[in-house]
Amino acid sequence: MGGEVDRSTSAQLASHIDRVRRPGDHVIFALTELSFLDSAGLQVLLAATCRAVVAFIVITAVEAVGRRIQQPT
C-alpha cells in the first residue's frame, strides 16, 4: 500500500482486500509506502484480520505507525 488511507479512500482499500483475499489466506500489510493512516483505514485493516485464519503482520518503515497499531503485550 502507498499514499494515504483515510475516510475518503478506505472503501477502496476494503474493496481491494475483498477482491484479492481467498479463504484461509494469511494477512500481511506492507505499509512502508504509506504516508497516512487514519482510524477509518485502520478499521479496514483490522476487519480484514478478523477474517484471517492465523496471521496478522504489519510491515512499516514509520515507527509512529507501527507503535500505534501494535497489540499490547
ABEGO torsion letter per residue (X at the ends): XBEBBBAAAAAAAAAAAAAABBBGBBBBBBAAABABBBAAAAAAAAAAAAABAABBBBBBABAAAAAAABBBX
